[in-house]
Amino acid sequence: MIDRFIKDESGQGITEYGAILAFVAILVALVFSITQGALSAAISKAFAAVVKQLNALSGAANLAS
């Protein structure tokens, strides 16, 4: 019975995904704690730049049509 239990791999995939998810969560927490909020400001600045470009493209498309 123990031998069959050791060879059974039915839950292996979900365990690996859980371990990867935990590793990524710890990595993200470390990055945010090391940067002390500077990363959040950089992400906001990047999104603002994307929005600005999309608005410019939208305006140019409206003028062209």
C-alpha positions, 0 to 999 in steps of 0.5 A: 500500500505504501509503495502504491502511495509513493508512486501515485503522482495524481496531485503532483501538478497542483503542488508544483503550481502552488510552489511556483505561485508561493515563490512568485508571491515572495519575490514580489513582496521582496521587490516591493519591500526593497524599493520602498514604494518607488516601484509603484510610482514607476508603474504609475508613470508607465501607465500614464505614458501609455494612456497619453499615447493612446489618447494621442492615437485616438485623437489622430484617428478622429482627425483622419476620419 
